[in-house]
Structure formats: C-alpha cells, structure tokens
Amino acid sequence: MRNWEQYVRRVVPYTPGEQPNRPGMIKLNTNENPYPPAPGVQQALRELDAGSFRLYPDPAASELIDALADYYGKEQERFFVGVGSDDVIAMAFQTFFNSEKPILFPDISYSFYSVWAELFGIPYRRPALDEKLCLVKKDYFAENGGIIFPNPNAPTGIYMELCEVEEIIARNPDSVVIVDEAYVDFAGPSAMSLVDKYDNLLVVQTFSKSRSMAGMRIGFAYGQPELIRYLNDVKYSFNSYTMNLPSLKLGTAALKDRAYFEETVGKIKATRERVKRELSALGFAFPDSGANFIFASHKSCPAKELFEALKEQNIYVRYFASPRIDNYLRITVGTDEEMDVLLKFLKSYLRE
Ligand SMILES: *Cc1c(COP(=O)(O)O)cnc(C)c1O
C-alpha cells in the first residue's frame, strides 16, 4: 500500500440503474417518465442564450424558488432547491443528522440512504419492513438521531396514508423527519400539508419522475423557514452555485404548465392500473403500487431469469440482488405501447 492510501476515505458507492443507450430499447429500469417535459420547457430551451452562460447562475435560485412558491401557494422562505433530490437529501443529512444516536430508515428502501450515512459517518439503524413489505410505524417511535423514509416507498411502491406519516412525525418532536416524496405525485396527498403543524418535518420532492426532467437534475425541499435557513447555511458553506442556469430556467418553465403535468401523471396512473391487472393474470404478485413502477414477483419463474430474458429482448427492468427482494423485478411504467411489448413477451415466455 502506498503511504497516501491510508488517508483515503474508502466508501462503497451507490449503484445506479444501468443507462444503456441502444436503439429500440425499452427502458423501464430507472423510473424515468416516458413522456417529454411540458411544451413550455422546449420553448424555454430555444430561448436560452449561450451568452448568458458567461456569468455564474443566481446562487439563491430565486426564479425557481418563486415559481415553486407560486405553484404551491406558499412562501419562498419554505423552499430549498438542489441538483436533484439526491443533492437536497445529502445536504439535509449533513445539516440535520449530527446526533450520536442512530438515524432510522427501512431495511428495504432507497439504497442511497446508507451510502450517505456511511460517507458522512452517521450512525444508522434499519428497522425491517413487515412480511407484506409495509413500514412498521412503531419501530420509528424508538430513540433516534433523525428519520428518513420515502413515501411511496422505493422499491416497493407502497404509499403510507398521511395519518400514519403524521404519527411518526408527531412522536419524534426531537428529531428531524425527512419524507422523501420522489413518487408522491403518482400516489396520494403529500406531507407538505403537515409542515404548518410540525417544525421538524422536511418534505423532499424531485422533477425527475413526475415532471420528466431527470436529466436536468432538479429537486427541492419544503419545510418551515428555520429548517430551510439551516439547509442554506450548509449549502453556502459547501458550494453556492449548485444549480446551473439551464436547470433554473427550464425547471421554472415546467412549473407553469399544471394541465400538462396532470395529464401525463394521469396517463401513467391509468397505464399502471391496467398493467397491474395484466401482470396479476400472468401469475405475478406485487404490493399495491402508488408510484410509477410495479415491484413484481412471479409465482414460478425466478426474477433473475426474467430479468436476463427481458434484457435479451432489449427490455430493461431493475433487479436487486439483495436479501429479501432478490425475487422481484422493479418495472417502471412506460407508455402503453412499451408496456404492451413487455406484456406480450412475458405472455409468450411464461407459457413455454
Ligand atoms: C429517484 C429518487 C430520488 C432521487 O431523485 P433525483 O433524480 O436525484 O431528484 C430520491 N429518492 C427516491 C426514493 C428516488 O426514487
């Protein structure tokens, strides 16, 4: 070992889903939206002037913050934006999770949480989901240094009712509770409505899924102004120019078109419900998903085998070789046409 190597911080990085770029592929492996962003985003892109790239972007991201405040009808001081919700959540870990006590998140959940906890040296504990893959509320009533969970959960897709989310927040007045709502637009009401009541609640959302802008990297947090101020202090101590100019402009444009947003989210939900029925008929079982993906297990064909067979067909889904979930496929809801190709192949493959 070379001498400097003893001073290297060694980490096991997060493994994102593959990003193959093959002609004709059907990409259902990273929960991207199959529809393009709102037409106003394309328009705003045309209007971008490369000359404006000469200057640093607005460190306060005011234009986007104003658009969020407008869209949700809340004050600017309650919003924080970042380079995807991954950036927002990583910043929140650094800001709020500095207790000696372990933070809590489910054993089956977004796998980035443990990566950040390791990176930042935050102790953590992962209470197990029950046999139906549901979060066990009372596990989160134990002493802790903070709490984070996605709602709907990933990769299960299960949406927890808001009254249960509220109970977890209410029972933890001494910790910050982060609700990661990457998929909430496809499910039920958001915990944003609870922020007035709880100063320890931070709700995080993203433009990557429901707003079709994964490539632009836009995420935000919503909380009481005090939490947001603390987040900004850490952000400005680290990198004040996190969001680039195109993301600020195009994210703002995306928020102007509520009708398009509702239409595409509605289409994805309708496709999801149809695919659920068809997968059931093919012998798949899955928790009832409130997200833009279905976490499915077949009664006789191993998930790993299906994953490989689908890949041969240029159809990409996600497979996790992790304990308890290694017989499931996480299938993103694409367009109706894409799902028809998938279902047609599954029908013939499972019949053989
Ligand atoms: C996709 C996802 C994110 C991250 O999204 P960004 O693209 O970084 O905004 C965060 N949490 C969960 C649970 C996700 O599925």
The ligand as an SDF file (V2000), in Angstrom:
LIG
                    3D

 15 15  0  0  0  0  0  0  0  0999 V2000
  -35.3250    8.9020   -7.8840 C   0  0  0  0  0  0  0  0  0  0  0  0
  -35.2730    9.0420   -6.3940 C   0  0  0  0  0  0  0  0  0  0  0  0
  -34.5860   10.0800   -5.7700 C   0  0  0  0  0  0  0  0  0  0  0  0
  -33.6190   10.9950   -6.4890 C   0  0  0  0  0  0  0  0  0  0  0  0
  -34.1000   11.6930   -7.4700 O   0  0  0  0  0  0  0  0  0  0  0  0
  -33.2430   12.8410   -8.1700 P   0  0  0  0  0  0  0  0  0  0  0  0
  -33.1920   12.4390   -9.5860 O   0  0  0  0  0  0  0  0  0  0  0  0
  -31.9020   12.9500   -7.5310 O   0  0  0  0  0  0  0  0  0  0  0  0
  -34.0820   14.0370   -7.9190 O   0  0  0  0  0  0  0  0  0  0  0  0
  -34.6660   10.2230   -4.4030 C   0  0  0  0  0  0  0  0  0  0  0  0
  -35.3560    9.3550   -3.6620 N   0  0  0  0  0  0  0  0  0  0  0  0
  -36.0070    8.3120   -4.2110 C   0  0  0  0  0  0  0  0  0  0  0  0
  -36.7450    7.3780   -3.3410 C   0  0  0  0  0  0  0  0  0  0  0  0
  -35.9690    8.1270   -5.5900 C   0  0  0  0  0  0  0  0  0  0  0  0
  -36.5630    7.0730   -6.1300 O   0  0  0  0  0  0  0  0  0  0  0  0
  1  2  1  0
  2  3  1  0
  2 14  2  0
  3  4  1  0
  3 10  2  0
  4  5  1  0
  5  6  1  0
  6  7  2  0
  6  8  1  0
  6  9  1  0
 10 11  1  0
 11 12  2  0
 12 13  1  0
 12 14  1  0
 14 15  1  0
M  END
$$$$
